[in-house]
């Protein structure tokens, strides 16, 4: 007669506890890569009946920023571009947008009537300047993000300055209605052109 021995069963009652403990450990100990990028609200679509030539920008109202494949930055108006350091970009962009001395080579300003939260009207000379950001096919993502950050910083600093003058507080500290007023006075005009092919 064959010896029928019972195979001892493995006690699995604690395995679920161990698996759960390991899961908690890895969730707590693992670091996640945070996404880098910029929050950007896209402009509204132009009306269907708007002609293509209506959206052309005058040369004096255009500030070109080109990032090459090696991260070099060339910036300026179409007739006066220079290689600049990343740290200079914010000040150059601010000078272009504000055009403090009404330079004929820098953007026009158009007086626009903006409705205040209390219903009154405020006339502000809104810059017609547009910053055009261009890249090459081999431009690095890190360089692109750094330039975007500097350009966005330029608009944020201008908004802070105008907010302090008009409401006595920085832009981030304003109410939603007040921020809307400043956003109309200082619109974020950054155009991202199709990447260029640079022949080697």
Backbone as JSON, one array per atom type, in Angstrom:
{
  "sequence": "XXXXXXXXXXXXXXXXXXXXXXXXXXXXXXXXXXXXXXXXXXXXXXXXXXXXXXXXXXXXXXXXXXXXXXXXXXXXXXXXXXXXXXXXXXXXXXXXXXXXXXXXXXXXXXXXXXXXXXXXXXXXXXXXXXXXXXXXXXXXXXXXXXXXXXXXXXXXXXXXXXXXXXXXXXXXXXXXXXXXXXXXXXXXXXXXXXXXXXXX",
  "N": [[0.86, -1.2, 0.0], [0.6, 2.21, -0.96], [2.38, 4.95, 0.45], [0.69, 7.53, 1.62], [1.43, 10.58, 2.06], [0.67, 13.7, 3.48], [1.09, 16.83, 1.91], [2.64, 19.5, 3.46], [0.87, 22.49, 4.11], [1.51, 25.86, 3.1], [1.52, 28.56, 5.23], [-0.35, 31.2, 4.4], [-1.43, 33.43, 5.44], [-0.11, 35.68, 6.38], [1.13, 36.72, 4.15], [-0.3, 38.53, 2.6], [-0.28, 40.76, 4.23], [2.44, 41.36, 4.24], [2.87, 41.94, 1.52], [1.23, 44.19, 1.26], [2.54, 45.94, 3.02], [5.01, 46.22, 1.69], [4.13, 47.48, -0.64], [3.17, 49.95, 0.39], [5.61, 50.92, 1.36], [7.14, 51.29, -1.04], [5.56, 53.19, -2.34], [5.84, 55.37, -0.65], [8.62, 55.74, -0.56], [9.45, 56.09, -3.2], [10.38, 58.5, -5.62], [8.7, 60.83, -7.68], [8.93, 61.99, -11.0], [8.46, 65.35, -11.69], [6.38, 67.12, -13.93], [7.68, 69.44, -16.21], [6.9, 72.58, -17.45], [4.82, 75.09, -18.95], [2.05, 76.94, -17.93], [-0.29, 77.92, -20.13], [-2.61, 79.94, -21.69], [-4.37, 79.45, -24.58], [-4.83, 81.64, -27.39], [-8.04, 82.9, -28.56], [-9.77, 81.42, -31.39], [-9.47, 83.0, -34.58], [-12.06, 84.96, -36.22], [-14.13, 83.34, -38.7], [-14.49, 84.74, -41.08], [-12.33, 86.38, -41.19], [-9.66, 87.83, -42.91], [-6.51, 86.54, -44.1], [-4.41, 88.38, -44.28], [-5.09, 90.21, -42.36], [-4.0, 89.46, -39.92], [-1.34, 89.94, -39.98], [1.74, 91.24, -38.72], [3.14, 94.39, -38.01], [6.51, 95.32, -38.79], [7.89, 96.81, -36.8], [6.5, 96.1, -34.58], [7.3, 93.6, -33.88], [9.21, 91.25, -32.11], [11.83, 89.2, -32.37], [12.85, 86.03, -31.24], [15.25, 83.67, -31.38], [16.21, 80.37, -30.83], [19.03, 78.48, -31.03], [20.37, 75.22, -31.99], [22.47, 74.65, -30.23], [21.76, 76.04, -28.02], [22.22, 78.77, -28.06], [21.08, 82.16, -28.03], [19.41, 84.39, -30.09], [18.2, 87.61, -30.34], [15.87, 90.31, -30.87], [14.62, 93.13, -32.8], [13.34, 92.69, -36.19], [15.18, 94.06, -37.81], [17.36, 94.49, -36.2], [19.05, 92.35, -34.67], [20.66, 90.52, -32.07], [23.12, 88.38, -30.55], [22.44, 87.22, -27.4], [22.73, 86.83, -23.82], [21.0, 84.46, -21.76], [20.2, 85.61, -19.34], [19.83, 88.25, -19.97], [17.53, 88.37, -21.4], [14.94, 88.78, -20.25], [14.93, 91.54, -19.5], [15.36, 92.72, -22.02], [13.04, 91.93, -23.37], [11.09, 93.18, -21.81], [11.73, 95.89, -22.22], [11.14, 96.07, -24.93], [8.34, 95.51, -25.01], [7.26, 97.53, -23.34], [8.28, 99.91, -24.45], [9.4, 102.46, -23.41], [10.35, 105.02, -24.13], [8.96, 105.77, -26.35], [10.06, 104.95, -28.83], [10.51, 104.98, -32.31], [11.22, 102.66, -33.56], [10.35, 100.64, -32.01], [7.48, 98.89, -30.53], [4.16, 100.04, -31.41], [1.65, 101.84, -29.53], [-1.65, 101.47, -28.42], [-4.36, 103.3, -27.4], [-6.64, 101.96, -25.22], [-9.91, 101.43, -23.96], [-10.68, 100.27, -20.85], [-12.87, 98.46, -18.83], [-13.37, 98.99, -15.43], [-13.53, 97.17, -12.22], [-15.41, 98.56, -10.64], [-17.07, 99.67, -12.48], [-16.23, 102.01, -13.69], [-14.26, 103.65, -16.28], [-11.07, 102.98, -17.71], [-8.41, 104.26, -19.45], [-5.83, 102.88, -21.19], [-2.55, 102.73, -22.61], [-2.13, 100.23, -24.65], [0.35, 97.92, -25.52], [1.27, 97.03, -28.82], [3.03, 95.15, -29.41], [4.48, 92.0, -30.33], [5.96, 89.01, -29.31], [7.95, 86.8, -30.99], [8.74, 83.52, -30.82], [11.18, 81.38, -31.92], [12.48, 78.22, -32.95], [15.04, 75.8, -33.74], [15.23, 72.62, -35.46], [16.82, 71.03, -33.88], [16.85, 72.18, -31.39], [17.22, 72.09, -27.9], [15.0, 70.79, -25.38], [15.25, 71.74, -22.76], [16.54, 74.23, -23.09], [14.56, 75.55, -24.53], [12.44, 75.66, -22.63], [13.66, 77.24, -20.65], [13.98, 79.71, -21.99], [11.28, 80.29, -22.55], [10.4, 80.61, -19.92], [11.79, 82.95, -19.16], [10.71, 84.84, -20.93], [8.02, 84.77, -20.17], [8.37, 85.63, -17.56], [9.07, 88.29, -18.04], [6.62, 89.47, -18.91], [5.12, 88.96, -16.59], [6.47, 90.54, -14.7], [6.02, 93.1, -15.73], [3.23, 93.18, -15.48], [3.07, 93.08, -12.69], [4.23, 95.57, -12.03], [2.42, 97.4, -13.22], [0.12, 96.67, -11.84], [0.8, 97.4, -9.22], [0.94, 100.18, -9.54], [-1.71, 100.78, -10.26], [-3.49, 99.42, -8.52], [-2.15, 99.1, -6.14], [-1.11, 96.68, -5.28], [0.59, 93.54, -5.89], [0.27, 91.57, -8.91], [-0.52, 88.86, -8.41], [-1.81, 89.12, -6.0], [-4.17, 90.39, -6.45], [-7.77, 90.75, -6.88], [-9.97, 88.57, -8.77], [-11.38, 90.08, -10.68], [-9.83, 92.41, -10.82], [-7.42, 91.33, -11.75], [-8.22, 90.58, -14.27], [-8.53, 93.07, -15.46], [-5.86, 93.99, -15.54], [-4.74, 92.03, -17.15], [-5.95, 92.6, -19.58], [-4.81, 95.05, -20.09], [-2.1, 94.41, -20.22], [-1.57, 92.19, -22.29], [-0.59, 88.77, -22.81], [1.53, 88.23, -25.24], [2.93, 86.03, -26.95], [4.19, 84.47, -29.61], [4.57, 81.33, -31.06], [6.57, 80.2, -33.42], [6.78, 77.96, -36.26], [9.28, 75.45, -36.04], [12.56, 76.07, -37.4], [14.38, 74.79, -40.22], [17.73, 74.41, -40.21], [20.35, 74.67, -42.39], [23.28, 72.74, -42.51]],
  "CA": [[0.0, 0.0, 0.0], [1.43, 3.43, -1.09], [2.37, 5.85, 1.61], [0.07, 8.81, 1.23], [1.75, 11.63, 3.02], [0.09, 15.01, 3.16], [2.05, 17.92, 1.7], [2.3, 20.58, 4.41], [0.41, 23.74, 3.5], [2.23, 27.09, 3.5], [0.62, 29.53, 5.87], [-0.35, 32.41, 3.56], [-2.22, 34.51, 6.06], [0.68, 36.9, 6.57], [1.68, 37.19, 2.88], [-1.03, 39.73, 2.17], [0.22, 41.87, 5.06], [3.8, 41.69, 3.76], [2.72, 42.59, 0.2], [0.68, 45.52, 1.49], [3.61, 46.75, 3.64], [5.97, 46.56, 0.63], [3.48, 48.46, -1.52], [3.21, 51.24, 1.08], [7.01, 51.36, 1.41], [7.56, 51.79, -2.35], [4.82, 54.42, -2.62], [6.4, 56.46, 0.16], [10.05, 55.94, -0.83], [9.72, 56.41, -4.6], [10.17, 59.9, -6.03], [8.09, 60.96, -9.0], [9.39, 63.12, -11.8], [7.4, 66.33, -11.91], [6.36, 67.67, -15.28], [8.08, 70.83, -16.36], [6.18, 73.19, -18.55], [4.25, 76.4, -18.68], [0.6, 77.07, -18.09], [-0.49, 78.93, -21.16], [-3.95, 79.95, -22.26], [-4.3, 79.71, -26.01], [-5.72, 82.72, -27.83], [-9.24, 82.4, -29.25], [-9.68, 81.27, -32.84], [-9.94, 84.19, -35.28], [-13.34, 84.76, -36.9], [-14.01, 82.62, -39.98], [-14.45, 85.68, -42.21], [-11.15, 87.25, -41.1], [-8.71, 87.57, -43.97], [-5.18, 86.18, -43.61], [-3.55, 89.56, -44.15], [-5.47, 90.99, -41.18], [-3.25, 89.06, -38.76], [0.07, 90.28, -40.16], [2.25, 92.15, -37.69], [4.11, 95.36, -38.52], [7.87, 94.98, -38.42], [8.28, 97.46, -35.55], [5.77, 95.46, -33.49], [7.74, 92.21, -33.77], [10.47, 90.97, -31.42], [12.17, 87.82, -32.71], [13.76, 85.3, -30.35], [15.61, 82.41, -32.02], [17.07, 79.49, -30.02], [19.72, 77.55, -31.92], [20.52, 73.87, -31.48], [23.42, 74.6, -29.12], [21.23, 76.85, -26.92], [22.5, 80.21, -28.23], [19.85, 82.95, -28.21], [19.5, 85.63, -30.86], [16.94, 88.32, -30.08], [15.78, 91.71, -31.27], [13.67, 93.44, -33.86], [13.79, 92.08, -37.44], [16.31, 94.78, -38.4], [18.46, 94.62, -35.23], [19.12, 91.17, -33.81], [21.97, 90.3, -31.46], [23.26, 87.22, -29.68], [22.38, 87.7, -26.02], [22.72, 85.84, -22.75], [19.66, 84.17, -21.25], [19.89, 86.54, -18.24], [19.46, 89.56, -20.54], [16.31, 88.26, -22.2], [13.78, 89.38, -19.57], [15.01, 93.0, -19.62], [15.18, 93.08, -23.44], [11.63, 91.74, -23.71], [10.34, 94.24, -21.13], [11.99, 97.16, -22.92], [10.4, 96.02, -26.19], [6.89, 95.6, -24.78], [6.89, 98.82, -22.74], [8.71, 101.03, -25.3], [9.23, 103.6, -22.5], [10.7, 106.32, -24.73], [8.22, 105.88, -27.61], [11.0, 104.76, -29.94], [9.81, 104.67, -33.56], [11.6, 101.32, -33.98], [9.74, 99.7, -31.07], [6.05, 98.74, -30.79], [3.14, 101.09, -31.26], [0.74, 101.69, -28.4], [-3.02, 101.84, -28.8], [-5.18, 103.6, -26.22], [-7.84, 101.12, -25.14], [-10.77, 101.7, -22.81], [-10.87, 99.04, -20.09], [-13.89, 98.64, -17.78], [-12.87, 98.65, -14.1], [-14.5, 96.41, -11.42], [-16.48, 99.43, -10.12], [-17.85, 100.18, -13.61], [-15.58, 103.16, -14.31], [-13.44, 103.34, -17.46], [-9.64, 103.29, -17.6], [-7.77, 104.26, -20.76], [-4.43, 102.47, -21.03], [-1.88, 102.53, -23.9], [-1.78, 98.81, -24.76], [1.41, 97.65, -26.49], [0.91, 96.18, -29.95], [4.18, 94.28, -29.62], [4.35, 90.54, -30.28], [7.25, 88.31, -29.23], [7.9, 85.58, -31.8], [9.75, 82.57, -30.38], [11.48, 80.42, -32.98], [13.47, 77.22, -32.6], [15.5, 74.94, -34.83], [14.81, 71.23, -35.25], [17.65, 70.38, -32.87], [16.84, 72.94, -30.14], [16.95, 71.25, -26.73], [13.79, 71.12, -24.63], [15.63, 72.54, -21.6], [16.78, 75.61, -23.56], [13.25, 76.1, -24.89], [11.71, 75.97, -21.4], [14.33, 78.37, -19.99], [13.63, 80.93, -22.73], [9.86, 80.53, -22.28], [10.3, 81.13, -18.55], [12.27, 84.34, -19.13], [9.73, 85.69, -21.63], [6.84, 84.85, -19.3], [8.76, 86.48, -16.43], [9.01, 89.69, -18.49], [5.22, 89.9, -18.85], [4.69, 88.95, -15.19], [7.05, 91.72, -14.02], [5.28, 94.28, -16.2], [1.91, 93.15, -14.84], [3.26, 93.46, -11.28], [4.47, 97.01, -11.97], [1.17, 98.1, -13.53], [-0.79, 96.37, -10.73], [1.21, 98.23, -8.08], [0.56, 101.56, -9.83], [-3.16, 100.95, -10.38], [-4.25, 98.87, -7.39], [-1.34, 99.08, -4.92], [-0.73, 95.31, -4.92], [1.13, 92.74, -6.99], [-0.75, 90.91, -9.74], [-1.02, 87.64, -7.78], [-2.61, 89.46, -4.82], [-5.38, 91.09, -6.87], [-8.99, 89.96, -7.05], [-10.12, 88.06, -10.14], [-11.81, 91.18, -11.56], [-8.68, 93.3, -11.01], [-6.46, 90.63, -12.61], [-8.76, 90.66, -15.63], [-8.22, 94.42, -15.96], [-4.42, 94.06, -15.84], [-4.49, 91.14, -18.29], [-6.35, 93.32, -20.8], [-3.83, 96.13, -20.3], [-0.82, 93.78, -20.57], [-1.84, 90.84, -22.79], [0.58, 87.92, -23.03], [1.61, 88.03, -26.69], [4.09, 85.23, -27.34], [3.84, 83.62, -30.76], [5.56, 80.27, -31.25], [6.63, 79.89, -34.85], [7.2, 76.61, -36.65], [10.76, 75.32, -35.98], [13.27, 76.25, -38.64], [15.42, 73.85, -40.64], [18.99, 75.13, -40.46], [21.27, 73.87, -43.22], [24.63, 72.66, -41.92]],
  "C": [[0.89, 1.24, 0.0], [1.26, 4.33, 0.12], [1.83, 7.21, 1.17], [0.35, 9.85, 2.32], [1.13, 12.95, 2.56], [1.2, 16.04, 2.99], [1.69, 19.05, 2.64], [1.92, 21.87, 3.68], [1.22, 24.92, 4.04], [1.21, 28.05, 4.08], [0.7, 30.85, 5.11], [-1.09, 33.57, 4.2], [-1.43, 35.8, 6.21], [1.24, 37.46, 5.26], [0.98, 38.46, 2.37], [-0.56, 40.95, 2.95], [1.59, 42.32, 4.59], [3.72, 42.44, 2.43], [2.2, 44.02, 0.36], [1.73, 46.46, 2.08], [4.64, 47.17, 2.6], [5.4, 47.62, -0.31], [3.52, 49.85, -0.9], [4.62, 51.8, 1.09], [7.44, 51.98, 0.08], [6.8, 53.07, -2.74], [5.42, 55.61, -1.88], [7.83, 56.79, -0.26], [10.36, 56.36, -2.25], [9.45, 57.88, -4.88], [9.62, 59.91, -7.44], [8.71, 62.15, -9.73], [8.24, 64.08, -12.02], [7.51, 66.88, -13.32], [6.84, 69.1, -15.26], [7.36, 71.39, -17.57], [5.6, 74.51, -18.11], [2.75, 76.36, -18.87], [0.37, 78.21, -19.08], [-1.9, 78.83, -21.7], [-3.84, 80.31, -23.73], [-5.24, 80.83, -26.4], [-6.94, 82.15, -28.53], [-9.01, 82.3, -30.75], [-10.16, 82.56, -33.51], [-11.27, 83.92, -35.98], [-13.13, 84.12, -38.27], [-13.86, 83.56, -41.16], [-13.23, 86.6, -42.16], [-10.13, 86.85, -42.17], [-7.33, 87.31, -43.37], [-4.3, 87.4, -43.4], [-3.9, 90.42, -42.93], [-4.62, 90.67, -39.96], [-1.74, 89.3, -38.92], [0.48, 91.32, -39.13], [3.27, 93.1, -38.33], [5.49, 95.02, -37.99], [8.28, 95.57, -37.07], [7.61, 96.82, -34.33], [6.21, 94.02, -33.23], [9.12, 92.12, -33.11], [10.77, 89.5, -31.61], [13.13, 87.24, -31.69], [14.0, 83.94, -30.99], [16.55, 81.64, -31.1], [17.71, 78.49, -30.97], [19.85, 76.18, -31.25], [21.46, 73.77, -30.3], [22.98, 75.49, -27.95], [21.53, 78.33, -27.01], [21.2, 80.94, -28.55], [20.16, 84.2, -29.02], [18.16, 86.33, -30.72], [17.03, 89.76, -30.55], [14.7, 91.92, -32.32], [14.19, 92.83, -35.17], [15.02, 92.76, -38.05], [17.52, 94.87, -37.46], [18.43, 93.44, -34.25], [20.55, 90.95, -33.32], [21.95, 89.0, -30.68], [23.32, 87.73, -28.25], [22.42, 86.52, -25.05], [21.3, 85.65, -22.25], [19.24, 85.18, -20.17], [19.49, 87.93, -18.73], [18.07, 89.57, -21.16], [15.1, 88.93, -21.56], [13.78, 90.9, -19.75], [14.8, 93.46, -21.06], [13.7, 92.98, -23.83], [10.77, 92.83, -23.06], [10.5, 95.58, -21.83], [11.21, 97.21, -24.23], [8.92, 96.24, -25.95], [6.49, 96.99, -24.28], [7.19, 100.01, -23.65], [8.61, 102.35, -24.51], [9.5, 104.97, -23.11], [10.0, 106.55, -26.06], [9.13, 105.88, -28.82], [10.23, 104.34, -31.19], [10.14, 103.27, -34.07], [11.01, 100.23, -33.07], [8.22, 99.76, -31.2], [5.2, 99.99, -30.6], [2.34, 100.8, -30.0], [-0.64, 102.19, -28.85], [-3.82, 102.08, -27.53], [-6.47, 102.78, -26.26], [-8.58, 101.41, -23.85], [-11.09, 100.38, -22.11], [-11.86, 99.33, -18.96], [-13.33, 98.13, -16.46], [-13.93, 97.86, -13.33], [-15.66, 97.26, -10.9], [-17.33, 100.05, -11.23], [-17.25, 101.39, -14.29], [-14.72, 102.69, -15.48], [-12.0, 103.79, -17.23], [-9.04, 103.18, -18.99], [-6.29, 103.96, -20.56], [-3.8, 102.25, -22.41], [-1.36, 101.1, -24.02], [-0.74, 98.62, -25.87], [0.91, 96.73, -27.59], [2.02, 95.19, -30.27], [3.86, 92.81, -29.47], [5.75, 89.94, -30.23], [7.11, 87.0, -29.98], [9.07, 84.68, -31.4], [9.95, 81.51, -31.46], [12.58, 79.48, -32.51], [13.96, 76.54, -33.87], [15.08, 73.52, -34.5], [15.59, 70.57, -34.12], [17.74, 71.2, -31.57], [16.45, 72.02, -28.98], [15.72, 71.74, -25.97], [14.11, 72.02, -23.43], [15.86, 74.0, -21.97], [15.46, 76.3, -23.88], [12.47, 76.52, -23.65], [12.33, 77.18, -20.69], [13.99, 79.69, -20.67], [12.16, 81.29, -22.5], [9.67, 81.14, -20.9], [10.7, 82.59, -18.48], [11.27, 85.28, -19.82], [8.46, 85.86, -20.79], [7.13, 85.73, -18.09], [8.68, 87.96, -16.81], [7.58, 90.23, -18.39], [4.72, 89.94, -17.41], [5.22, 90.16, -14.42], [6.34, 93.0, -14.45], [3.91, 94.33, -15.55], [2.0, 93.52, -13.36], [3.42, 94.97, -11.14], [3.18, 97.81, -12.2], [0.15, 97.88, -12.4], [-0.49, 97.23, -9.51], [0.76, 99.68, -8.29], [-0.96, 101.75, -9.76], [-3.92, 100.53, -9.12], [-3.46, 98.79, -6.09], [-0.94, 97.7, -4.45], [-0.15, 94.61, -6.15], [0.0, 91.99, -7.67], [-1.36, 89.69, -9.05], [-1.93, 87.92, -6.6], [-3.93, 90.15, -5.17], [-6.58, 90.15, -6.88], [-9.08, 89.5, -8.5], [-10.51, 89.17, -11.11], [-10.64, 92.13, -11.84], [-7.63, 92.64, -11.91], [-6.92, 90.66, -14.07], [-8.45, 92.01, -16.27], [-6.75, 94.5, -16.39], [-4.08, 93.19, -17.04], [-4.89, 91.79, -19.61], [-5.36, 94.44, -21.13], [-2.48, 95.58, -20.76], [-1.1, 92.35, -21.06], [-0.54, 90.08, -23.04], [0.64, 87.57, -24.51], [2.94, 87.36, -27.03], [3.64, 84.28, -28.43], [4.95, 82.6, -30.94], [5.53, 79.82, -32.7], [7.06, 78.45, -35.07], [8.73, 76.54, -36.6], [11.39, 75.43, -37.36], [14.16, 75.06, -38.93], [16.66, 74.66, -40.95], [19.92, 74.21, -41.25], [22.66, 73.91, -42.59], [25.67, 72.88, -42.99]]
}
